[in-house]
């Protein structure tokens, strides 16, 4: 995950430092603010899921670990929220966990029937989507703790998940090679791209 902060915004820089983010670069004349181009600093973190029941968070600049997040089974999917304040993980423990960036405590867990293969936060951070080996995508409402939507693939297990940059679409890849595109708001199937068995 990457974050940009306008030069001189020391309060925001301290928050990022406490959360484990590392300053990567200075972006000269990066953004127009109040009629003038301003310099911004670029901060980043990387998360990985592993077969040894761990998720790890890495400092890209020094290539060192920031956090080790233990799980009960293999971790197959990780994703940061758009604002970088939370990390969602999922995998063979058949559910998702939401971790607070910085203190790395898992504050929320949602159970699913099948192994989780992909995860994504909604653009506004109020929902988490999780694809699974049962061929479905469950969208969890973080406010209520309940599923807001459940979408079913036509065929095969879901093996990956991504959300569009504007947050309006979810794309779920299938073990058949097909990709199903769903509306993130209501779960309606928008389009399916055929896989290699069709």
N, C-alpha and C positions, 0 to 999 in steps of 0.2 A: 504494500500500500504506500502511496506517496501523499505528502501534504506540502502545500506551499504557504509561506508566511511572509508578509511584507516586512522588509528590513526595518528594524527599529521597534517591532512589536515583540518586546522582550517577554511579556506575560505569556503570549502564545508559545514562544520558543521554550520557555521553562516548562509549560504543560507537556509539550512534545518530548522534551528531554526526560521528564519524570516518567513518561509512558514508554520509554525505551527507544523512541525514534532517534535517528542519527542524521545530522546535517550532511547532505551529500554535495551540494553545490550552491552557487549564487547564480540566479537567473537575472541577467542585466536587462533593464528596460522591459520587464516581463509583462506588466499589465498597466493599463491606463487607470489611474486613480485620481479623482478630483482634478482632471484636466492635465495631468502630467504622467509620463511613464515612470514607474517605480521598479526598484530592484526587489526581488523576492528570494527567499532561501528555500531550497528543496530538501525535504526530510523523508526518510523511508524506513520501512520494515518489510520483512518477508516471512511468511509462515509456510511450513511444510507438514504433511501428514505422513506417517510411517507405519510399516507392517509390524513394528515392535511395540504397538500400543501407545505411541507418543505422537504429539504434535510439537513442533519446535518453532520458535520465533527467532529470526536471525537479524543481526545488524549487517547490512550489505557492505558498508564501508570497511569494517574490520573483519568481516566474515566470522564473527563470534556469535554465540547463542545469547539471546536476551532472556528467553524463558523456555522451560521444558514443561509441557502440559500432559500429565498422565491420563490415560484412558483405560477402559476395561478390555478393549479389543482393538483391532487394526483401525487406524485413522485413514480414511479414503478421500476426504474432501475438507477443504479449508477455504474461508473467504472473510475478508475484512468488510465492515460496514463502510459506506461511502465517506463518512466523516472520520473514519479511523479509530473510533472509540471502542469498538467491539470486534471480536473475532468469533466466527461460528465454525464448529468442527462437526464432522459426522463420519460414521463408518460402520464397522461390523458389530458394534454394541447396539445397533438398531435404534438410533436416535441421534439427536443433535444437542450440542452444548454451546452455550453462548458465554464467552469469556470477556471480562472487562480488561481492555488494554491498559497496561501499567501495573496493576496489582495481580493480574492474571488469575483471578478467581472465577470459577464457572458459576454464574449467577442464575442461569436458567437451563433447564433440560426439558426436551420433548421426546417422547418415545414414539417409535414407528414400528410397524410390523416386520419390516424387511431391513436388510443392510442398506445404509445410506450411501449413495454413490456421488452425489453432488449437492452443493449448498450455495445459496446466494441471498444476500440481504436485499430488501426492497430499496428503492432510491431514497425514500424518506426514513428508512431505518425502523419502521413500525412492524415489519413482517420479515419472516425468514422462510425461504422455499427450500425444500429438500427432496431430491429425487431418490428413488430406491430400486432395489432389485425386483420388487413386485410389479414394476412397470408403472408406477404412479409418481406424481409430484404433489407433495402436501405443502400448502402455504400456511405457516403458523402465524397467528396474530399475537404479537408480543404483549399487548395490553390485556387480552383476555386469557392467554395461555391455551387457546383452543385453535383447532384447524379452521381457517377462514375459507379455504378452497381445497379441493382434491381433484386432480386431473389425472386421467388414465391414458397411457399410451395405447395405440391400437394393437401393437404387437411388440413382443420382446421386453427385456428388462431395460430400465433406464440406467445408463452408465455415465452420464455427465449432465451438467446443468449450467446455464449461463443466463444472465439478465441483460437486456439491452441497456445502453448507456443512459437513455432517457427514462428507464424504469417501466416502460409500458408493456414489454414483452418478455416471456420466459422461453428459452429454447432447451428442450430435453433431447439428448441423443439416446438412441436405442442400440441394443446389442445386434439388431438387424442392420444397422448402418443408417436407419432413417432418423430424421430430425423433426420433431413436432414443435411448432411455434404456438404458444398460448398467450392470450391477453392476460397480463398480470393482475388487472383489476377484477375481472369476473371469471377467469379460467377458461373462457371460450377458445376452442381450437381455431386458430387463424389459418394455418397451413401445415402440410406435412411434406417434407422432401423425401423421396423414395430412397431406400437403402440399397445395399449391394445384393439382396436376395430377391429383388423385384424386377 
